[in-house]
């Protein structure tokens, strides 16, 4: 993502993705990268950042006819090369233009953004591109990037076994939301609480983050960007679904049902009067977009087959919208934002922010274990629950033995030792091992008694917000 302040432009995050693109650029000969992800996730910005200073051509496909896209591609190619044969007076085919673009000695990058639009304007375009790649481009010093927001079509046209382009890619990037660990770079002056409050709405979606102005308070930003008719995020979940799916109403109803508290497949199908097996089809589409996740207790040995799976909204903004915007649409349509704002003021922390805090704590712990903070024995981290109780964070080792146990409390008072005692009791009910690590995250720090206990017991780790104190 790019943040602009005055005349200074700063690109934040996406280190892994940039490394992948640079690796493909350094590859001898040709490379073919597939880049896809939901709208507003930062695909175009990533491509343009990567292409800076390199011999490259960026082409944005449109929903026009193929012939018009071809004319535009030829025009861009003429601007880049200055070759008279590419001028508007000559009508060339795709293969001829690609040929003229890639005859140089150095590596040329050709990025085609919103590739699905080309396919929609010409259903056989992927076959055409396959021929161009096989007969010419794969033997040249070229890097081809196909990018798109229509995730299902990107998969079916470029990654699926039945696609004409199957097997040609040298790398693919499914661009996800920016992690919370990079979020502070967007708002360097904000406190931990202010950062988490914004993140609970925007998540890691770059376009959403850009809308929140540091000089305005939280309610002002929510009002201007979400609650006001015509604002960018006023109907964002509807736009997302309309763009990706034909059966928008069904997907919308499923999201709404989950947001209202139904998490089991049987509960969702019952409320929507749908056959339970058909729910899986729609869930797969929502999970492909990173809007929904299926969660099972982390100790399950076969997660895919587990009958304990629960569906939860993964996207912070969608969860916020269904909880604090959609129920007040009648008021908002009359430009009355007061009821929605009052609901946000009174229940935002308990019904939304505290759950986001738990997920971010879990994300932070995953990053710590990945960096070897607890050694190299932890294989998975997630939630655990049974019919009677649950634990916010559990980490299991390679033998599926629970080793790490964590609790996250977003409260106004310091965490006391009773929270640790309760966590230790729960841990003893799911594992007999005495080699246990306890990790506690707290919004407002810890009681002196708990801090003293942690200093005496090296298996107890305390994190004030996300910063370790002991």
C-alpha positions as a Markdown table, in Angstrom:
| # | Residue | x | y | z |
|---|---|---|---|---|
| 1 | Unk | 0.0 | 0.0 | 0.0 |
| 2 | Unk | 1.1 | 3.5 | -0.7 |
| 3 | Unk | 0.6 | 6.4 | 1.7 |
| 4 | Unk | 1.0 | 9.9 | 0.4 |
| 5 | Unk | 1.9 | 12.8 | 2.7 |
| 6 | Unk | 2.6 | 16.0 | 0.9 |
| 7 | Unk | 5.0 | 15.0 | -1.8 |
| 8 | Unk | 6.4 | 12.0 | 0.0 |
| 9 | Unk | 5.2 | 8.6 | -1.1 |
| 10 | Unk | 5.8 | 5.6 | 1.2 |
| 11 | Unk | 5.1 | 2.0 | 0.3 |
| 12 | Unk | 4.1 | -0.1 | 3.3 |
| 13 | Unk | 4.1 | -3.8 | 3.8 |
| 14 | Unk | 4.0 | -6.6 | 1.1 |
| 15 | Unk | 7.7 | -7.6 | 1.7 |
| 16 | Unk | 7.0 | -11.2 | 1.0 |
| 17 | Unk | 5.1 | -10.5 | -2.2 |
| 18 | Unk | 7.8 | -8.1 | -3.4 |
| 19 | Unk | 10.4 | -10.8 | -2.8 |
| 20 | Unk | 8.4 | -13.3 | -4.9 |
| 21 | Unk | 8.1 | -10.8 | -7.8 |
| 22 | Unk | 11.8 | -9.9 | -7.6 |
| 23 | Unk | 12.8 | -13.6 | -7.6 |
| 24 | Unk | 10.7 | -14.1 | -10.7 |
| 25 | Unk | 12.2 | -11.1 | -12.3 |
| 26 | Unk | 15.7 | -12.4 | -11.7 |
| 27 | Unk | 14.8 | -15.8 | -13.1 |
| 28 | Unk | 16.8 | -16.7 | -16.3 |
| 29 | Unk | 14.5 | -16.5 | -19.3 |
| 30 | Unk | 10.8 | -16.2 | -19.0 |
| 31 | Unk | 8.5 | -16.1 | -16.0 |
| 32 | Unk | 4.7 | -16.1 | -15.7 |
| 33 | Unk | 3.1 | -14.8 | -12.5 |
| 34 | Unk | -0.6 | -15.1 | -11.5 |
| 35 | Unk | -1.7 | -12.4 | -9.0 |
| 36 | Unk | -5.2 | -12.4 | -7.7 |
| 37 | Unk | -7.2 | -11.1 | -4.7 |
| 38 | Unk | -10.4 | -9.3 | -3.8 |
| 39 | Unk | -11.0 | -5.7 | -4.8 |
| 40 | Unk | -9.3 | -2.9 | -2.9 |
| 41 | Unk | -6.6 | -5.3 | -1.6 |
| 42 | Unk | -3.7 | -3.5 | -3.3 |
| 43 | Unk | -2.9 | -5.6 | -6.3 |
| 44 | Unk | -2.4 | -2.7 | -8.7 |
| 45 | Unk | -0.3 | -0.7 | -6.3 |
| 46 | Unk | 1.9 | -3.8 | -5.7 |
| 47 | Unk | 2.5 | -4.3 | -9.4 |
| 48 | Unk | 3.3 | -0.6 | -10.0 |
| 49 | Unk | 5.6 | -0.5 | -7.0 |
| 50 | Unk | 7.4 | -3.6 | -8.3 |
| 51 | Unk | 7.7 | -2.2 | -11.8 |
| 52 | Unk | 9.3 | 1.1 | -10.8 |
| 53 | Unk | 12.7 | 1.5 | -12.6 |
| 54 | Unk | 12.2 | -1.6 | -14.8 |
| 55 | Unk | 11.5 | -2.0 | -18.5 |
| 56 | Unk | 7.8 | -2.6 | -18.2 |
| 57 | Unk | 4.3 | -2.0 | -19.6 |
| 58 | Unk | 1.2 | -1.9 | -17.5 |
| 59 | Unk | -2.2 | -2.6 | -19.2 |
| 60 | Unk | -5.5 | -2.3 | -17.5 |
| 61 | Unk | -8.2 | -4.3 | -19.3 |
| 62 | Unk | -11.7 | -2.9 | -19.4 |
| 63 | Unk | -15.2 | -4.3 | -19.8 |
| 64 | Unk | -15.3 | -3.1 | -23.5 |
| 65 | Unk | -15.1 | -5.3 | -26.5 |
| 66 | Unk | -11.9 | -7.2 | -27.2 |
| 67 | Unk | -11.2 | -5.0 | -30.2 |
| 68 | Unk | -11.2 | -1.9 | -28.1 |
| 69 | Unk | -8.9 | -3.5 | -25.5 |
| 70 | Unk | -6.6 | -4.5 | -28.3 |
| 71 | Unk | -6.4 | -0.9 | -29.7 |
| 72 | Unk | -5.6 | 0.4 | -26.2 |
| 73 | Unk | -2.9 | -2.3 | -25.7 |
| 74 | Unk | -1.4 | -1.3 | -29.1 |
| 75 | Unk | -1.5 | 2.4 | -28.2 |
| 76 | Unk | 0.4 | 1.7 | -24.9 |
| 77 | Unk | 2.9 | -0.4 | -26.8 |
| 78 | Unk | 3.5 | 2.4 | -29.3 |
| 79 | Unk | 4.0 | 4.9 | -26.4 |
| 80 | Unk | 6.5 | 2.6 | -24.8 |
| 81 | Unk | 8.6 | 1.6 | -27.9 |
| 82 | Unk | 8.0 | 4.4 | -30.4 |
| 83 | Unk | 7.9 | 1.8 | -33.2 |
| 84 | Unk | 6.0 | 3.3 | -36.1 |
| 85 | Unk | 4.4 | -0.1 | -36.9 |
| 86 | Unk | 2.5 | 0.1 | -33.6 |
| 87 | Unk | 1.0 | 3.5 | -34.5 |
| 88 | Unk | -2.8 | 3.7 | -34.7 |
| 89 | Unk | -2.8 | 3.6 | -38.5 |
| 90 | Unk | -1.8 | -0.1 | -38.4 |
| 91 | Unk | -4.1 | -2.8 | -37.1 |
| 92 | Unk | -2.1 | -5.5 | -35.4 |
| 93 | Unk | -3.1 | -8.7 | -33.6 |
| 94 | Unk | -2.1 | -9.6 | -30.1 |
| 95 | Unk | 0.7 | -11.9 | -31.1 |
| 96 | Unk | 2.3 | -9.3 | -33.3 |
| 97 | Unk | 2.2 | -6.7 | -30.5 |
| 98 | Unk | 3.7 | -9.1 | -27.9 |
| 99 | Unk | 6.4 | -10.0 | -30.5 |
| 100 | Unk | 7.4 | -6.3 | -31.0 |
| 101 | Unk | 7.4 | -5.7 | -27.2 |
| 102 | Unk | 9.7 | -8.5 | -26.3 |
| 103 | Unk | 12.5 | -8.4 | -28.9 |
| 104 | Unk | 14.9 | -6.5 | -26.7 |
| 105 | Unk | 17.8 | -8.0 | -24.8 |
| 106 | Unk | 16.9 | -7.0 | -21.3 |
| 107 | Unk | 13.9 | -8.5 | -19.4 |
| 108 | Unk | 10.6 | -6.8 | -20.2 |
| 109 | Unk | 7.7 | -6.9 | -17.8 |
| 110 | Unk | 4.2 | -7.0 | -19.2 |
| 111 | Unk | 1.4 | -6.7 | -16.6 |
| 112 | Unk | -2.2 | -7.3 | -17.6 |
| 113 | Unk | -4.5 | -6.1 | -14.9 |
| 114 | Unk | -8.2 | -7.2 | -14.6 |
| 115 | Unk | -7.5 | -10.1 | -16.9 |
| 116 | Unk | -11.0 | -11.5 | -16.5 |
| 117 | Unk | -12.4 | -8.6 | -18.4 |
| 118 | Unk | -10.4 | -9.7 | -21.5 |
| 119 | Unk | -11.8 | -13.2 | -21.0 |
| 120 | Unk | -15.4 | -11.9 | -20.7 |
| 121 | Unk | -15.0 | -9.9 | -23.9 |
| 122 | Unk | -13.5 | -12.8 | -25.7 |
| 123 | Unk | -14.2 | -16.2 | -24.1 |
| 124 | Unk | -11.4 | -17.9 | -26.0 |
| 125 | Unk | -8.7 | -15.4 | -25.0 |
| 126 | Unk | -6.9 | -17.7 | -22.6 |
| 127 | Unk | -6.4 | -20.2 | -25.5 |
| 128 | Unk | -5.1 | -17.4 | -27.6 |
| 129 | Unk | -2.7 | -16.3 | -24.9 |
| 130 | Unk | -1.6 | -19.9 | -24.3 |
| 131 | Unk | -0.6 | -20.1 | -28.0 |
| 132 | Unk | 1.3 | -16.8 | -27.7 |
| 133 | Unk | 3.2 | -18.0 | -24.6 |
| 134 | Unk | 4.0 | -21.5 | -25.9 |
| 135 | Unk | 5.1 | -20.4 | -29.4 |
| 136 | Unk | 6.9 | -17.2 | -28.4 |
| 137 | Unk | 7.0 | -15.7 | -25.0 |
| 138 | Unk | 8.3 | -18.7 | -23.0 |
| 139 | Unk | 11.5 | -18.6 | -25.0 |
| 140 | Unk | 12.1 | -14.9 | -24.5 |
| 141 | Unk | 13.4 | -12.7 | -21.7 |
| 142 | Unk | 10.0 | -11.6 | -20.5 |
| 143 | Unk | 8.0 | -11.5 | -17.3 |
| 144 | Unk | 4.2 | -11.8 | -17.8 |
| 145 | Unk | 1.9 | -10.9 | -14.9 |
| 146 | Unk | -1.8 | -11.6 | -15.1 |
| 147 | Unk | -3.8 | -9.9 | -12.4 |
| 148 | Unk | -7.5 | -9.9 | -11.4 |
| 149 | Unk | -10.1 | -9.3 | -8.7 |
| 150 | Unk | -12.7 | -11.8 | -9.9 |
| 151 | Unk | -11.2 | -14.7 | -7.9 |
| 152 | Unk | -13.3 | -17.5 | -9.3 |
| 153 | Unk | -12.6 | -16.5 | -12.9 |
| 154 | Unk | -8.9 | -16.0 | -12.2 |
| 155 | Unk | -8.7 | -19.5 | -10.9 |
| 156 | Unk | -10.7 | -21.1 | -13.6 |
| 157 | Unk | -8.8 | -19.3 | -16.4 |
| 158 | Unk | -5.3 | -19.5 | -15.1 |
| 159 | Unk | -4.8 | -22.1 | -12.3 |
| 160 | Unk | -7.5 | -24.8 | -12.8 |
| 161 | Unk | -6.4 | -28.0 | -14.5 |
| 162 | Unk | -8.9 | -27.5 | -17.3 |
| 163 | Unk | -7.6 | -24.0 | -18.1 |
| 164 | Unk | -5.5 | -23.6 | -21.3 |
| 165 | Unk | -2.9 | -21.7 | -19.2 |
| 166 | Unk | -2.6 | -24.5 | -16.7 |
| 167 | Unk | 1.0 | -25.4 | -15.9 |
| 168 | Unk | 2.5 | -22.3 | -17.5 |
| 169 | Unk | 2.8 | -20.2 | -14.4 |
| 170 | Unk | 6.1 | -20.0 | -12.6 |
| 171 | Unk | 4.6 | -18.4 | -9.5 |
| 172 | Unk | 1.2 | -17.3 | -8.1 |
| 173 | Unk | 0.3 | -14.8 | -5.4 |
| 174 | Unk | -3.1 | -14.8 | -3.6 |
| 175 | Unk | -2.9 | -11.3 | -2.2 |
| 176 | Unk | -4.3 | -11.2 | 1.3 |
| 177 | Unk | -5.0 | -8.4 | 3.8 |
| 178 | Unk | -2.0 | -6.6 | 5.3 |
| 179 | Unk | -1.2 | -8.1 | 8.7 |
| 180 | Unk | -1.7 | -6.1 | 11.9 |
| 181 | Unk | 2.1 | -6.2 | 12.5 |
| 182 | Unk | 2.5 | -3.7 | 9.6 |
| 183 | Unk | -0.6 | -1.6 | 10.5 |
| 184 | Unk | 1.2 | 0.8 | 12.9 |
| 185 | Unk | 3.2 | 2.1 | 9.9 |
| 186 | Unk | 0.1 | 3.7 | 8.4 |
| 187 | Unk | -0.6 | 5.7 | 11.6 |
| 188 | Unk | 2.7 | 6.3 | 13.4 |
| 189 | Unk | 1.2 | 8.8 | 15.8 |
| 190 | Unk | -1.6 | 6.6 | 17.0 |
| 191 | Unk | -1.7 | 4.8 | 20.3 |
| 192 | Unk | -2.1 | 1.0 | 20.5 |
| 193 | Unk | -5.8 | 1.4 | 21.4 |
| 194 | Unk | -6.4 | 3.8 | 18.6 |
| 195 | Unk | -4.7 | 1.5 | 16.1 |
| 196 | Unk | -6.7 | -1.5 | 17.1 |
| 197 | Unk | -9.9 | 0.5 | 17.0 |
| 198 | Unk | -9.3 | 1.5 | 13.4 |
| 199 | Unk | -8.1 | -1.9 | 12.4 |
| 200 | Unk | -11.3 | -3.5 | 13.9 |
| 201 | Unk | -13.1 | -1.6 | 11.1 |
| 202 | Unk | -10.7 | -1.5 | 8.2 |
| 203 | Unk | -8.9 | -4.8 | 8.7 |
| 204 | Unk | -5.8 | -5.0 | 6.5 |
| 205 | Unk | -7.6 | -3.8 | 3.3 |
| 206 | Unk | -5.4 | -1.0 | 1.9 |
| 207 | Unk | -8.2 | 1.1 | 0.3 |
| 208 | Unk | -10.2 | 1.1 | 3.5 |
| 209 | Unk | -7.2 | 2.2 | 5.5 |
| 210 | Unk | -6.5 | 5.1 | 3.1 |
| 211 | Unk | -10.0 | 6.5 | 3.8 |
| 212 | Unk | -9.3 | 6.9 | 7.6 |
| 213 | Unk | -7.7 | 10.3 | 8.1 |
| 214 | Unk | -5.3 | 10.6 | 11.0 |
| 215 | Unk | -6.6 | 14.1 | 11.9 |
| 216 | Unk | -10.2 | 13.0 | 12.5 |
| 217 | Unk | -11.4 | 11.0 | 15.5 |
| 218 | Unk | -12.9 | 7.5 | 15.1 |
| 219 | Unk | -16.5 | 8.5 | 15.0 |
| 220 | Unk | -15.9 | 11.2 | 12.4 |
| 221 | Unk | -14.1 | 8.7 | 10.2 |
| 222 | Unk | -16.9 | 6.1 | 10.6 |
| 223 | Unk | -19.5 | 8.7 | 9.8 |
| 224 | Unk | -17.8 | 10.2 | 6.7 |
| 225 | Unk | -16.7 | 6.8 | 5.2 |
| 226 | Unk | -19.3 | 4.3 | 6.3 |
| 227 | Unk | -22.5 | 5.8 | 7.6 |
| 228 | Unk | -23.2 | 8.6 | 5.1 |
| 229 | Unk | -25.1 | 7.7 | 2.0 |
| 230 | Unk | -22.9 | 7.6 | -1.0 |
| 231 | Unk | -19.7 | 7.2 | 1.0 |
| 232 | Unk | -17.2 | 4.6 | -0.3 |
| 233 | Unk | -18.0 | 1.9 | 2.3 |
| 234 | Unk | -21.7 | 2.6 | 2.7 |
| 235 | Unk | -22.6 | -0.5 | 0.7 |
| 236 | Unk | -19.2 | -2.2 | 0.4 |
| 237 | Unk | -20.3 | -5.8 | 1.3 |
| 238 | Unk | -23.0 | -5.6 | -1.4 |
| 239 | Unk | -20.5 | -4.4 | -4.0 |
| 240 | Unk | -18.1 | -7.1 | -3.1 |
| 241 | Unk | -20.7 | -9.8 | -3.5 |
| 242 | Unk | -22.2 | -8.4 | -6.7 |
| 243 | Unk | -18.7 | -8.3 | -8.2 |
| 244 | Unk | -17.9 | -11.9 | -7.5 |
| 245 | Unk | -21.1 | -13.9 | -7.5 |
| 246 | Unk | -24.3 | -14.3 | -9.5 |
| 247 | Unk | -26.4 | -15.4 | -6.5 |
| 248 | Unk | -25.7 | -12.3 | -4.5 |
| 249 | Unk | -28.8 | -12.7 | -2.3 |
| 250 | Unk | -27.8 | -16.1 | -1.1 |
| 251 | Unk | -24.3 | -15.1 | -0.2 |
| 252 | Unk | -25.5 | -12.0 | 1.5 |
| 253 | Unk | -28.0 | -14.0 | 3.5 |
| 254 | Unk | -25.3 | -16.4 | 4.6 |
| 255 | Unk | -23.0 | -13.6 | 5.8 |
| 256 | Unk | -25.9 | -11.9 | 7.6 |
| 257 | Unk | -26.8 | -15.1 | 9.4 |
| 258 | Unk | -23.3 | -15.8 | 10.5 |
| 259 | Unk | -22.9 | -12.2 | 11.7 |
| 260 | Unk | -26.1 | -12.6 | 13.8 |
| 261 | Unk | -24.6 | -15.6 | 15.7 |
| 262 | Unk | -25.3 | -18.8 | 13.7 |
| 263 | Unk | -21.9 | -20.5 | 13.2 |
| 264 | Unk | -22.8 | -24.2 | 12.6 |
| 265 | Unk | -23.6 | -25.4 | 9.1 |
| 266 | Unk | -26.8 | -26.9 | 10.4 |
| 267 | Unk | -27.9 | -23.7 | 12.1 |
| 268 | Unk | -27.3 | -21.6 | 9.0 |
| 269 | Unk | -29.1 | -24.0 | 6.6 |
| 270 | Unk | -32.0 | -24.2 | 9.0 |
| 271 | Unk | -32.4 | -20.4 | 9.3 |
| 272 | Unk | -32.2 | -20.0 | 5.6 |
| 273 | Unk | -34.3 | -23.0 | 4.8 |
| 274 | Unk | -31.6 | -24.4 | 2.6 |
| 275 | Unk | -30.3 | -28.0 | 2.3 |
| 276 | Unk | -27.2 | -28.4 | 4.4 |
| 277 | Unk | -25.0 | -29.9 | 1.7 |
| 278 | Unk | -25.5 | -26.9 | -0.5 |
| 279 | Unk | -24.2 | -24.5 | 2.2 |
| 280 | Unk | -20.6 | -25.9 | 1.6 |
| 281 | Unk | -20.7 | -24.6 | -2.0 |
| 282 | Unk | -21.4 | -21.0 | -1.0 |
| 283 | Unk | -19.0 | -21.2 | 2.0 |
| 284 | Unk | -16.2 | -22.1 | -0.3 |
| 285 | Unk | -16.8 | -19.0 | -2.4 |
| 286 | Unk | -16.9 | -16.8 | 0.7 |
| 287 | Unk | -13.7 | -18.4 | 2.1 |
| 288 | Unk | -12.0 | -17.9 | -1.3 |
| 289 | Unk | -12.6 | -14.2 | -0.8 |
| 290 | Unk | -11.3 | -14.3 | 2.8 |
| 291 | Unk | -14.7 | -13.1 | 4.0 |
| 292 | Unk | -15.4 | -16.2 | 6.0 |
| 293 | Unk | -13.3 | -18.9 | 7.7 |
| 294 | Unk | -14.1 | -22.3 | 9.0 |
| 295 | Unk | -12.7 | -22.9 | 12.5 |
| 296 | Unk | -12.2 | -26.1 | 14.3 |
| 297 | Unk | -10.6 | -26.8 | 17.7 |
| 298 | Unk | -6.9 | -26.6 | 17.1 |
| 299 | Unk | -6.4 | -30.1 | 18.7 |
| 300 | Unk | -8.5 | -31.8 | 16.0 |
| 301 | Unk | -6.3 | -34.3 | 14.1 |
| 302 | Unk | -8.3 | -34.1 | 10.9 |
| 303 | Unk | -9.6 | -30.6 | 10.6 |
| 304 | Unk | -11.2 | -31.0 | 7.2 |
| 305 | Unk | -13.3 | -34.0 | 8.4 |
| 306 | Unk | -14.1 | -32.6 | 11.8 |
| 307 | Unk | -17.8 | -32.2 | 12.7 |
| 308 | Unk | -16.9 | -29.4 | 15.1 |
| 309 | Unk | -16.4 | -26.8 | 12.4 |
| 310 | Unk | -17.8 | -23.3 | 13.0 |
| 311 | Unk | -18.1 | -20.6 | 10.3 |
| 312 | Unk | -17.1 | -17.1 | 11.3 |
| 313 | Unk | -16.8 | -13.9 | 9.5 |
| 314 | Unk | -13.1 | -13.3 | 9.0 |
| 315 | Unk | -13.2 | -9.9 | 7.4 |
| 316 | Unk | -13.3 | -7.1 | 10.1 |
| 317 | Unk | -15.2 | -4.6 | 8.0 |
| 318 | Unk | -17.9 | -7.1 | 7.0 |
| 319 | Unk | -18.5 | -8.1 | 10.6 |
| 320 | Unk | -18.6 | -4.4 | 11.6 |
| 321 | Unk | -21.0 | -3.5 | 8.7 |
| 322 | Unk | -23.5 | -6.3 | 9.5 |
| 323 | Unk | -23.5 | -5.4 | 13.2 |
| 324 | Unk | -23.5 | -1.6 | 13.2 |
| 325 | Unk | -24.6 | -0.5 | 9.7 |
| 326 | Unk | -27.0 | -2.9 | 8.1 |
| 327 | Unk | -29.5 | -2.9 | 11.1 |
| 328 | Unk | -29.8 | 0.9 | 10.8 |
| 329 | Unk | -30.1 | 1.2 | 7.0 |
| 330 | Unk | -33.6 | 2.7 | 7.3 |
| 331 | Unk | -32.3 | 5.5 | 9.5 |
| 332 | Unk | -29.2 | 6.0 | 7.3 |
| 333 | Unk | -31.2 | 6.2 | 4.2 |
| 334 | Unk | -33.0 | 9.2 | 5.8 |
| 335 | Unk | -29.5 | 10.6 | 6.6 |
| 336 | Unk | -30.0 | 10.0 | 10.3 |
| 337 | Unk | -26.8 | 8.5 | 11.7 |
| 338 | Unk | -27.6 | 9.0 | 15.4 |
| 339 | Unk | -28.9 | 5.5 | 16.1 |
| 340 | Unk | -26.0 | 3.8 | 14.5 |
| 341 | Unk | -23.5 | 6.0 | 16.2 |
| 342 | Unk | -25.1 | 5.4 | 19.6 |
| 343 | Unk | -24.9 | 1.6 | 19.0 |
| 344 | Unk | -21.2 | 2.0 | 18.1 |
| 345 | Unk | -20.5 | 4.0 | 21.3 |
| 346 | Unk | -22.3 | 1.6 | 23.6 |
| 347 | Unk | -21.4 | -1.9 | 22.3 |
| 348 | Unk | -18.4 | -1.6 | 19.8 |
| 349 | Unk | -15.9 | -2.8 | 22.4 |
| 350 | Unk | -17.8 | -5.7 | 23.9 |
| 351 | Unk | -19.5 | -7.0 | 20.7 |
| 352 | Unk | -16.7 | -6.4 | 18.2 |
| 353 | Unk | -13.4 | -4.9 | 19.2 |
| 354 | Unk | -12.7 | -7.5 | 22.0 |
| 355 | Unk | -13.0 | -10.3 | 19.4 |
| 356 | Unk | -10.7 | -8.6 | 17.0 |
| 357 | Unk | -8.2 | -8.2 | 19.8 |
| 358 | Unk | -8.3 | -12.0 | 20.3 |
| 359 | Unk | -7.6 | -12.6 | 16.7 |
| 360 | Unk | -4.7 | -10.1 | 16.6 |
| 361 | Unk | -3.2 | -11.7 | 19.7 |
| 362 | Unk | -3.4 | -15.1 | 18.0 |
| 363 | Unk | -1.7 | -13.6 | 14.9 |
| 364 | Unk | 1.0 | -12.1 | 17.1 |
| 365 | Unk | 1.7 | -15.4 | 18.8 |
| 366 | Unk | 1.9 | -17.1 | 15.4 |
| 367 | Unk | 4.5 | -14.6 | 14.3 |
| 368 | Unk | 6.5 | -15.2 | 17.6 |
| 369 | Unk | 6.4 | -19.0 | 17.2 |
| 370 | Unk | 7.4 | -18.6 | 13.5 |
| 371 | Unk | 10.4 | -16.6 | 14.7 |
| 372 | Unk | 11.4 | -19.3 | 17.1 |
| 373 | Unk | 10.4 | -17.5 | 20.3 |
| 374 | Unk | 9.1 | -20.7 | 21.8 |
| 375 | Unk | 11.6 | -23.0 | 20.0 |
| 376 | Unk | 10.7 | -25.0 | 16.9 |
| 377 | Unk | 8.2 | -27.5 | 18.3 |
| 378 | Unk | 4.9 | -25.6 | 17.8 |
| 379 | Unk | 3.1 | -26.7 | 14.6 |
| 380 | Unk | -0.3 | -25.0 | 14.9 |
| 381 | Unk | -2.0 | -22.3 | 16.9 |
| 382 | Unk | -5.7 | -21.6 | 17.1 |
| 383 | Unk | -8.7 | -21.6 | 19.5 |
| 384 | Unk | -9.9 | -24.6 | 21.5 |
| 385 | Unk | -13.3 | -25.4 | 22.8 |
| 386 | Unk | -15.6 | -28.2 | 23.9 |
| 387 | Unk | -19.3 | -28.2 | 25.0 |
| 388 | Unk | -18.5 | -26.5 | 28.3 |
| 389 | Unk | -15.6 | -24.1 | 27.9 |
| 390 | Unk | -13.0 | -22.6 | 25.6 |
| 391 | Unk | -9.5 | -21.2 | 25.5 |
| 392 | Unk | -8.6 | -18.2 | 23.4 |
| 393 | Unk | -5.3 | -19.5 | 22.2 |
| 394 | Unk | -3.8 | -23.0 | 22.2 |
| 395 | Unk | -0.6 | -24.1 | 20.5 |
| 396 | Unk | 0.0 | -27.8 | 19.7 |
| 397 | Unk | 3.4 | -29.4 | 19.0 |
| 398 | Unk | 4.2 | -31.8 | 16.1 |
| 399 | Unk | 2.6 | -34.7 | 18.0 |
| 400 | Unk | -0.6 | -32.7 | 18.4 |
| 401 | Unk | 0.0 | -32.3 | 22.1 |
| 402 | Unk | -1.2 | -28.9 | 23.5 |
| 403 | Unk | 1.8 | -26.9 | 24.8 |
| 404 | Unk | 0.9 | -23.2 | 24.7 |
| 405 | Unk | -2.2 | -21.8 | 26.4 |
| 406 | Unk | -3.2 | -18.2 | 26.0 |
| 407 | Unk | -5.9 | -15.8 | 27.3 |
| 408 | Unk | -6.7 | -12.3 | 25.8 |
| 409 | Unk | -8.6 | -9.7 | 27.9 |
| 410 | Unk | -9.7 | -6.3 | 26.4 |
| 411 | Unk | -10.9 | -4.8 | 29.7 |
| 412 | Unk | -10.6 | -1.5 | 31.5 |
| 413 | Unk | -8.8 | -3.0 | 34.5 |
| 414 | Unk | -5.5 | -4.9 | 34.9 |
| 415 | Unk | -5.6 | -8.7 | 34.5 |
| 416 | Unk | -5.4 | -10.5 | 37.9 |
| 417 | Unk | -3.9 | -13.8 | 38.8 |
| 418 | Unk | -7.4 | -15.4 | 38.9 |
| 419 | Unk | -7.3 | -15.3 | 35.1 |
| 420 | Unk | -4.1 | -17.3 | 35.0 |
| 421 | Unk | -5.4 | -19.8 | 37.6 |
| 422 | Unk | -8.5 | -20.4 | 35.5 |
| 423 | Unk | -6.4 | -20.9 | 32.4 |
| 424 | Unk | -4.2 | -23.4 | 34.2 |
| 425 | Unk | -7.3 | -25.3 | 35.3 |
| 426 | Unk | -8.6 | -25.4 | 31.7 |
| 427 | Unk | -5.3 | -26.5 | 30.4 |
| 428 | Unk | -5.2 | -29.5 | 32.8 |
| 429 | Unk | -8.5 | -30.8 | 31.4 |
| 430 | Unk | -7.1 | -31.2 | 27.9 |
| 431 | Unk | -3.5 | -32.4 | 28.4 |
| 432 | Unk | -1.6 | -34.3 | 31.1 |
| 433 | Unk | 1.7 | -32.8 | 30.1 |
| 434 | Unk | 3.4 | -30.6 | 32.7 |
| 435 | Unk | 5.5 | -28.9 | 30.1 |
| 436 | Unk | 3.0 | -26.0 | 29.6 |
| 437 | Unk | 3.5 | -22.4 | 28.5 |
| 438 | Unk | 1.0 | -19.7 | 29.5 |
| 439 | Unk | 0.7 | -16.5 | 27.5 |
| 440 | Unk | -1.5 | -13.6 | 28.7 |
| 441 | Unk | -2.5 | -10.6 | 26.7 |
| 442 | Unk | -4.1 | -7.6 | 28.5 |
| 443 | Unk | -5.4 | -4.2 | 27.4 |
| 444 | Unk | -4.6 | -2.6 | 30.8 |
| 445 | Unk | -1.6 | -4.5 | 32.1 |
| 446 | Unk | -1.4 | -6.9 | 35.0 |
| 447 | Unk | -1.8 | -6.9 | 38.8 |
| 448 | Unk | 1.4 | -6.8 | 40.9 |
| 449 | Unk | 0.6 | -10.3 | 42.1 |
| 450 | Unk | 0.5 | -11.7 | 38.6 |
| 451 | Unk | 3.7 | -9.9 | 37.6 |
| 452 | Unk | 5.5 | -11.3 | 40.6 |
| 453 | Unk | 4.2 | -14.8 | 39.8 |
| 454 | Unk | 5.4 | -14.5 | 36.2 |
| 455 | Unk | 8.9 | -13.4 | 37.4 |
| 456 | Unk | 9.2 | -16.5 | 39.5 |
| 457 | Unk | 7.7 | -18.9 | 36.9 |
| 458 | Unk | 9.5 | -18.8 | 33.5 |
| 459 | Unk | 6.7 | -20.5 | 31.7 |
| 460 | Unk | 4.3 | -17.5 | 32.2 |
| 461 | Unk | 4.6 | -14.7 | 29.6 |
| 462 | Unk | 2.8 | -11.4 | 30.0 |
| 463 | Unk | 2.0 | -9.0 | 27.1 |
| 464 | Unk | 0.7 | -5.5 | 27.8 |
| 465 | Unk | -1.4 | -5.1 | 24.7 |
| 466 | Unk | 1.1 | -6.7 | 22.3 |
| 467 | Unk | 4.3 | -5.8 | 24.0 |
| 468 | Unk | 6.0 | -8.3 | 26.3 |
| 469 | Unk | 6.6 | -6.9 | 29.8 |
| 470 | Unk | 7.7 | -10.2 | 31.5 |
